[in-house]
Amino acid sequence: RDCDVLLLDEPTNHLDVESVEWLSKYLCGLTKTSLMVISHNPQFLNVVCTDIIQYSSQKTLDYYEGNFEDFRKARHISSDEEAEALLLGKDVDEGVDVAANEVAVQSGEAESSMASGSLSTGLLDKSSKISFPIPGTLKGHSSAKPVMELKNVYFAYDEQEGPMVLKDISCRLTLSSRVGIVGQNGAGKSTLLNLLCGELVPSPTPNSSTPGEVFKHRNLRLAYIAQHHMYHLSEFMNSSPYTYIQRRYKDGWDDALQHRLIEPQSEEEAKMRKDLAAKYGKYGNEVQNILSRVVKGNEIFYEVQWKTLDDPKSNTVESLSKLKMMGVSSLAKAYDE
C-alpha cells in the first residue's frame, strides 16, 4: 500500500464482476502511488486510468491523456470491433477496414519472403491447412438422454482436513445442452468441470467411503480447454500452433491426454492403485496395459496385461466395473480414446 510504483499485468483475468469492481475502487484509492497497468478490459481502464499509452504495431509508444474512452475519441474510433483491435495491439486507421489491412500485410510479407527465397514460421502457419474430423454420432443415443452426468458428488482437495468444495452435486448434459456455469470466484466452477472431464476424482461422501458417480458415454469425444491452460501448453511454449498440433498428435492420438490417463497423477494415486491391485489384481499385480476391448450385451470387457506377467496366456478379460474397483478405469478410457 505504501509503494511508489505499482505494476499490474492483466489484473482482471479470472476475476468476477464484483472482484473487478473492488479492485478498481482499491486502485483509485491509492492516491500516493503511480500505477501502470496492462489490460484488455476497457471498462477497467476507464475507471482506473488517467492516461493511455498505446504500444503500436510499429513498436512505438503513443501517449494520450484521459481514460480509454477519451483515447477512443482521440483516435476517432466508433465501433467496438476497432476498439478491440486497438487493445490487441493492431493499428486502426480511420476509414480503413481492419481485416483488409491484415490481408494486405500478410500479402506483402509473403511477397517479400518469396523474393528472398524463404518463408517465416508465421507465414507457414497461415498458409497451412489444418482440418479436423467431424465427430461421429452416438448411435442409438437420443438427444434427451445424458452423455455426461454427476450424481451426488462431493469433492475436497484435502479430504482429511477439508473443506468440501462441492457438496452433493448432481447435473447432466445432453447432446442438445448449451450450459453456462456462473458463480463467485472460488465457488467450485472449474472444479466441477474438472470432475466432469475426469481430471479430478470425487471424494468419498460424508456418510460413506463410496464416492458419488461420474458418468461419460463411452463413445463421447470430449474437448476441454482448462482455465489454467498454460499448464498443459508449457512444453510447447516455443512452438507454433501448427507445430504444436503435429507434435501432440504425431501418432494419430492425443499424447498429452494418454499420459494424463495412464500415469498416476500423484504419489497418493500411485499408492491407491498398488493397494487395490493387491486386493483385486491377478496374483496381486497391477494392470500394465489394456490390449483390446469387446462388448458383450450391455457391458464392456477389456483384455488386461498384468505387471510382471509377460506371458500372453496370463492376460485376462475384465469388466469395466472391475477396473473401476481397482482405480484404473482411466486406462480403459485411454484405450477408448
C-alpha positions in Angstrom: 0.0 0.0 0.0 3.0 2.3 0.5 4.7 1.5 -2.8 5.8 4.3 -5.1 5.0 2.5 -8.4 2.6 -0.4 -8.8 2.9 -2.5 -12.0 -0.1 -4.8 -12.9 -0.1 -7.2 -15.8 -3.7 -8.2 -16.8 -5.0 -8.0 -13.2 -8.6 -8.6 -14.1 -8.0 -12.1 -15.7 -10.1 -14.8 -13.9 -11.9 -12.2 -11.7 -15.6 -12.0 -11.5 -17.5 -8.7 -11.8 -17.6 -8.0 -8.0 -13.9 -8.6 -7.7 -13.1 -6.3 -10.6 -15.2 -3.6 -9.0 -13.5 -4.0 -5.7 -10.0 -3.9 -7.4 -11.0 -0.7 -9.3 -12.1 1.1 -6.2 -8.9 0.0 -4.3 -6.6 1.2 -7.0 -8.4 4.5 -7.3 -7.8 4.9 -3.5 -4.0 4.7 -3.9 -3.5 8.5 -4.1 0.2 8.4 -3.4 1.1 5.6 -5.8 1.8 5.7 -9.5 0.0 2.9 -11.4 1.0 1.3 -14.7 -1.4 -1.5 -15.9 -1.6 -3.7 -18.9 -5.2 -4.7 -19.6 -7.6 -5.7 -22.3 -10.6 -4.7 -20.2 -11.9 -1.3 -21.5 -14.3 -0.8 -18.5 -11.5 -1.3 -16.1 -9.2 1.1 -18.0 -12.0 3.7 -18.0 -12.2 3.6 -14.2 -8.5 3.5 -13.1 -6.6 5.3 -15.8 -5.8 9.0 -16.3 -3.5 8.4 -19.3 -3.2 5.8 -22.0 0.0 4.7 -23.7 -0.6 2.7 -26.9 2.2 0.3 -28.0 1.6 0.2 -31.7 2.3 -2.4 -34.3 5.2 -0.2 -35.5 6.7 -0.7 -32.0 6.2 3.0 -31.0 4.7 4.4 -27.8 1.9 6.9 -28.4 0.6 8.9 -25.5 -3.0 10.1 -24.9 -4.5 12.0 -22.0 -7.6 10.6 -20.3 -9.1 7.1 -19.9 -9.8 4.6 -22.6 -13.0 6.3 -23.7 -11.0 9.6 -24.2 -8.4 7.5 -26.1 -11.2 6.2 -28.5 -12.4 9.7 -29.2 -8.9 10.9 -29.9 -8.4 8.1 -32.4 -11.9 8.6 -33.8 -12.8 5.0 -33.0 -16.5 4.5 -33.1 -17.0 0.7 -33.3 -16.3 -1.8 -30.6 -14.5 -4.0 -33.1 -12.0 -1.3 -33.9 -11.6 -0.7 -30.2 -10.9 -4.4 -29.6 -8.3 -4.4 -32.4 -6.5 -1.5 -30.6 -6.5 -3.4 -27.3 -4.9 -6.3 -29.2 -2.1 -4.1 -30.4 -3.3 -3.5 -34.0 -3.2 -0.1 -35.6 -6.6 1.1 -37.0 -6.6 3.9 -39.4 -9.8 6.0 -39.7 -11.9 4.7 -42.5 -9.8 1.6 -43.3 -11.1 -1.9 -42.7 -9.1 -3.8 -40.2 -9.4 -7.2 -41.9 -8.3 -5.6 -45.3 -5.2 -4.2 -43.5 -4.3 -7.7 -42.2 -4.7 -9.3 -45.6 -2.5 -6.6 -47.2 0.2 -7.0 -44.6 0.2 -10.8 -45.0 0.3 -10.5 -48.8 3.2 -8.1 -48.5 5.1 -10.4 -46.1 4.5 -13.4 -48.4 5.8 -11.5 -51.5 8.9 -10.3 -49.6 9.6 -13.7 -48.2 9.2 -15.4 -51.6 11.5 -12.9 -53.2 14.2 -13.7 -50.6 13.6 -17.5 -51.1 12.4 -18.1 -47.5 9.2 -18.4 -45.6 8.7 -17.4 -42.0 7.1 -19.7 -39.4 4.2 -17.3 -39.1 3.5 -17.4 -42.8 3.8 -21.2 -42.8 1.1 -21.3 -40.1 -1.2 -19.0 -42.1 -0.8 -21.0 -45.3 -1.0 -24.5 -43.8 -4.4 -26.2 -43.8 -5.5 -27.9 -40.6 -8.6 -30.0 -40.7 -10.3 -31.9 -38.0 -12.6 -35.0 -38.5 -16.3 -34.5 -38.0 -17.3 -36.2 -34.7 -19.4 -39.3 -35.3 -22.9 -39.6 -33.9 -23.7 -41.6 -30.8 -25.7 -44.4 -32.4 -28.8 -45.4 -30.5 -28.5 -42.4 -28.2 -31.3 -39.8 -28.2 -30.7 -36.2 -27.6 -32.7 -36.3 -24.4 -30.5 -38.9 -22.7 -27.4 -37.6 -20.8 -24.0 -38.1 -22.3 -22.3 -36.8 -19.1 -23.6 -36.8 -15.6 -22.7 -36.3 -12.0 -24.7 -38.0 -9.2 -24.4 -37.0 -5.6 -20.8 -35.9 -6.0 -18.7 -34.5 -3.1 -15.2 -33.1 -3.6 -12.4 -31.7 -1.3 -8.8 -31.0 -2.3 -7.8 -32.1 1.2 -10.1 -35.0 2.2 -8.7 -35.2 5.7 -8.9 -31.5 6.7 -11.5 -30.2 4.2 -13.3 -28.1 3.4 -15.7 -29.7 0.9 -15.6 -27.5 -2.3 -18.6 -29.3 -3.8 -21.4 -31.0 -1.7 -24.0 -33.4 -3.1 -23.8 -32.1 -6.6 -25.8 -33.7 -9.4 -26.0 -32.5 -13.0 -26.4 -33.9 -16.5 -25.5 -32.8 -20.0 -27.4 -34.0 -23.1 -26.4 -33.7 -26.8 -28.6 -30.6 -27.1 -27.3 -28.9 -23.9 -25.8 -25.4 -24.0 -24.9 -24.7 -20.4 -23.2 -21.7 -18.8 -21.9 -22.1 -15.2 -21.8 -18.8 -13.2 -20.8 -18.1 -9.7 -18.3 -16.2 -7.5 -14.6 -16.8 -7.6 -13.8 -20.0 -5.5 -17.3 -21.3 -5.8 -16.1 -24.5 -7.5 -16.9 -23.9 -11.2 -13.6 -25.1 -12.5 -13.6 -28.0 -10.1 -17.0 -29.1 -11.4 -15.7 -29.1 -15.0 -12.5 -31.0 -13.9 -14.7 -33.7 -12.3 -16.8 -34.0 -15.5 -13.7 -34.3 -17.6 -12.0 -36.9 -15.4 -9.2 -34.6 -14.4 -10.3 -35.0 -10.8 -11.8 -37.9 -8.9 -14.8 -37.4 -6.5 -14.2 -37.6 -2.7 -16.0 -40.1 -0.5 -19.4 -38.9 0.7 -19.5 -37.8 4.4 -21.6 -40.9 5.4 -19.9 -43.4 3.2 -16.5 -44.4 1.8 -18.0 -44.6 -1.6 -17.7 -41.5 -3.9 -20.5 -40.2 -6.0 -20.9 -41.3 -9.6 -19.4 -39.6 -12.7 -20.7 -40.9 -16.0 -19.5 -40.2 -19.5 -20.8 -42.1 -22.5 -18.0 -44.4 -23.7 -18.2 -43.1 -27.3 -18.2 -39.5 -26.4 -15.3 -37.4 -27.6 -14.5 -34.5 -25.3 -12.7 -31.3 -26.0 -11.5 -29.4 -22.9 -9.7 -26.1 -22.5 -8.7 -25.6 -18.9 -8.8 -22.3 -17.1 -5.0 -22.6 -16.5 -4.4 -24.0 -19.9 -0.8 -22.8 -19.9 0.0 -25.8 -17.6 -1.0 -28.1 -20.5 0.9 -26.0 -23.1 4.1 -25.5 -21.0 6.3 -27.8 -23.0 5.0 -26.3 -26.3 5.6 -22.6 -25.4 8.2 -22.2 -28.2 6.2 -24.0 -30.8 3.8 -22.5 -33.4 0.2 -23.7 -33.3 0.8 -25.9 -36.4 3.9 -27.5 -34.8 2.1 -28.0 -31.5 -0.7 -30.0 -33.2 1.8 -32.0 -35.2 3.8 -32.9 -32.1 0.9 -33.6 -29.8 -1.0 -35.8 -32.3 2.0 -37.2 -34.2 0.9 -40.8 -33.6 -2.8 -40.2 -34.5 -4.0 -39.7 -31.0 -3.6 -37.1 -28.2 -0.3 -38.0 -26.5 -0.8 -35.5 -23.6 -4.2 -37.0 -22.8 -2.8 -40.5 -22.9 -0.1 -39.6 -20.4 -2.6 -38.0 -18.0 -4.9 -41.0 -18.2 -2.3 -43.7 -17.9 0.2 -42.3 -15.4 -0.8 -41.7 -11.8 -1.1 -38.0 -11.1 0.2 -38.1 -7.6 2.0 -40.4 -5.1 -1.3 -40.9 -3.4 -2.9 -42.2 -6.5 0.0 -44.5 -7.2 -0.3 -45.9 -3.7 -4.0 -46.4 -4.1 -3.5 -48.3 -7.4 -1.0 -50.5 -5.7 -3.2 -51.2 -2.7 -6.3 -52.0 -4.8 -4.2 -54.3 -7.0 -3.1 -56.2 -4.0 -6.7 -56.8 -3.2 -8.3 -57.3 -6.7 -5.5 -57.8 -9.2 -4.4 -61.1 -10.6 -1.9 -62.6 -8.0 -1.9 -59.1 -6.5 -0.4 -57.5 -9.6 -1.2 -54.1 -11.1 -2.6 -53.5 -14.6 0.2 -53.0 -17.0 -1.8 -52.2 -20.2 -5.1 -52.6 -21.9 -4.7 -54.6 -25.2 -8.3 -54.9 -26.6 -12.0 -54.3 -25.9 -15.1 -56.3 -26.5 -18.8 -55.5 -25.9 -21.0 -58.3 -24.6 -24.6 -57.4 -24.2 -24.7 -54.1 -22.3 -21.3 -54.5 -20.7 -17.8 -53.7 -21.9 -14.8 -56.0 -21.3 -11.1 -55.3 -21.7 -8.2 -57.6 -22.2 -5.7 -56.8 -19.5 -2.0 -57.3 -19.4 -0.6 -57.6 -15.9 2.6 -56.3 -14.5 5.3 -59.0 -14.0 3.2 -61.4 -16.0 4.7 -61.3 -19.5 3.2 -64.5 -20.9 0.2 -63.5 -23.1 -1.6 -66.6 -21.7 -1.7 -64.7 -18.3 -3.8 -61.9 -19.8 -7.4 -61.8 -18.6 -10.6 -60.2 -19.8 -12.0 -57.9 -17.1 -15.2 -55.8 -17.0 -15.2 -52.0 -16.7 -16.7 -52.3 -13.2 -13.7 -54.5 -12.2 -11.3 -51.8 -13.5 -13.2 -49.2 -11.5 -12.8 -51.3 -8.4 -9.0 -51.3 -9.0 -9.0 -47.5 -9.6 -7.7 -47.8 -13.1 -10.8 -47.1 -15.2 -8.8 -44.2 -16.7 -6.7 -46.8 -18.5 -9.8 -48.1 -20.2 -10.7 -44.5 -21.1 -7.2 -44.1 -22.6 -7.7 -47.2 -24.8 -11.2 -45.9 -25.9 -9.7 -42.6 -26.9 
